[in-house]
């Protein structure tokens, strides 16, 4: 805890806006009350989450060394939420609406990263900034310093409206319908702390895009996604939005449904408010695993959902804020610092400039100006580099900086003639890596590095892939240079693996009596068209074999693609069965004696263990037959995908359900050596032995996967649509993953606590 | 605002590599994990953070509750950095002494590690002291005037020079004369 914490309030004085100052005073009082034991854990946890103060790995006071679990003896016995020790460092998420930043804000972030964190600011896949290893008692001072430069962390986490994202090139994009920035800004501050957005069962994510085709805002994976649209009305061009609702990733990814092809601009805020009210009223509250808006939209159907929203809209009391901002929209524009100029490079062209120009520079719709991307490795930037970017932003542009969902920063409005000088300055601070938007620019969530839900090391793998691909100049490869790789540490999808050409998420497998880190491989996700399609899992590969798997897949695409064939089309043409064959040569795991490297994760020499995410439970000796049975279940789920691709919806649904049934039988057999054959009895027995006892429960989503199985059983034999069959297959895959995890927990060695 | 030396905490001490010494940062990862496992630091250590992918960055860090240790590569100058996070008792001079001693002990331990032995060598006469708290110790002349004697007390016979720009932490380069 910083010695100066108590002095910041007086020092900053009226530089902190009154409303934020009052909120932060309240938060500080809540911290004091929690220390006195006057606030319940559960309540304080949501309180701090709504301020962006999140938990971090090892915050339950336990850390696995690979073979033993040790207790971390923090000085205080207080807690800041269930199983979250007071002194354990946490993550601070900082909302950056539409990614917009100025130089002073960058400098403040630099100072905070240095003083309260580890001198690194991390850009997330939703344009936020995260600081890690932050002490809870430092957060009020940290938040005051942010507030003094116009940044709030309010509702950065928790069951609230999260950061509103938007295209980082909105306003300068050559293909946009119009600049969505003022709308993104308006909805941010309209929904922030809005009474109708305080009673959600889960988070609510909003995104704005200026066009349909590009990926910059990933509208279709959001709860509320708005794409700029215009209509001719009475001879005048009217602005509005194509509105998509109920999208989301996570364990059960769903693409957003089209709510309306055209919501007029004056209706976008009231419709958002009406949706918030419907979501707050009818959304699931008890079971957080089915509490996102996507489940409500699925349950009601888009037509019924829309009817309810429109009914709500009718009775909303008028709020002048719905339209007040619109009078300023026509005048909204960013100003360049320098006059437009053309790029003229003579003999003194800096080394590496062409490559950087090709990958990192975007020619703006405004002639003579460009937007420059600063590609950050794994989204990380040092405090020193942040100050450098601030200086450059003051020197070359009018502090027009934005963060991106690809975990980078952009500088807008660079006069093209300044590009060589700007390049040289960025290069001097090692900020001119020429890989933006290429296969080398791998995106990743924090994974096991800092996230307590992480299963495998997404950042470790991302770093390894980035290094290997860069060493081969893969970004220059005409065939594969433009592919996207995205990695999540678990099924929660913070790395957005579903919308990558090559996506990966962390899982584990029991092999030879050990737990081995693996990644599920997803192919064929569509990054463009605002996250137009989600990839499906092809199979799990040991973590250490992923780089070779990437080489194999990309190599085959390079050599066998047809003229003009996209990666998605290639995957579709060769078929999932053929894709799976490519993985098969990498799935074998040698024994620990033969090659111990398989049994630890990237960048972490400890023997791989799930001990850091859950408490192990001993259930006797390892019984190998279950592993074969679970592999068979995986195969069934995969074959269900093939059937679905072939248009056999009923067969696909039946196979997906049976894969779940067989997974449940496998666990019952593992525990009791025999299992019933009758599906009703399997479900009853599984419910009694694994669900009611919570043995099957995932530390994060609890009983969700079992509930999916029960629902699939209830609905077995009913006709499904392509969409619901697809969802069932996803649920089957996750149920089988949960069977693996349950088995791993049951066979884990009992934790040997050490002081 | 005047600087009160005895209110100043969160001392950082960085000891730079000796000329010709080499350090494979990757090796620090298993070493630091073992330091956690075997309780080799006086502070409670929690985690290892690998920032080798960030140029001129914090390198490989051993994260603790009271302090962080790292093989730090800021400004592309590799060294062992001890970053004291928890407040220490005593005067400013005694806090520098504690931080400096912790950094020296870490250097000794690292040099003795099998993975580093014979290659990694620190120049214990090439040091940087910083204060990781801009409010109590901005990088200004006032801070320099207030803290200089405390630093000299710990490093008699060394040349002291304030470094960095106003936005930086208060930093003093210390070299044997």
Interface residues (C-beta under 8 A of the other chain):
Chain A: X1 X2 X3 X4 X7 X8 X11 X57 X58 X63 X65 X70 X72 X73 X74 X75 X87 X88 X89 X107 X110 X111 X114 X115 X118 X119 X120 X132 X133 X135 X377 X378 X380 X381 X382 X384 X385 X387 X429 X430 X449 X450 X460 X463 X466 X467 X603 X604 X605 X606
Chain B: X7 X8 X9 X10 X29 X30 X33 X36 X37 X44 X46 X47 X48 X49 X50 X51 X52 X53 X54 X55 X56 X57 X58 X61 X63 X65 X68 X74 X75 X85 X86 X87 X132 X133 X134 X135 X136 X167 X169
